[in-house]
Amino acid sequence: MVCYLGIDIQIRRNCSYAVINDTGTLIESGWLSRAEVDAVNLVKRFSVTGQVIVGIDAPRIPLVSPRKW
């Protein structure tokens, strides 16, 4: 099974994450209280069942306006 792990990096609060499967169904989501340790543990846990694709949302500078989707 392939799953996709998305992490939203934050400075002033805990980082949020979501894991979806290859059909886009939400498997798990939540907050990482220890971002570095918790993110590695998530990858280890989900890689047991297959491939984990990781995406990180971390802009290097504040966005001038909302992203256009």
Phi, psi and omega in degrees: 000136174264136173227158184241125180250120177250133180235132177256108184283132180230152178262319188265358178209176179295155179279141177263158178214159174213144177237127176237158177268186185289351174259001179089008179280132179293126178262318184197150173207164180167203183239142178260111181283330175236083193311309184296312182291313182295322180296317178297318180296322176297314180298316179299316184295315183279340180286346176297326182264358179155202183279141177242123175259127184249132174236134182240126177260103182213083179298142181280337178223157178301143179285139180289324179210167179301151176295145176267119180258000000 
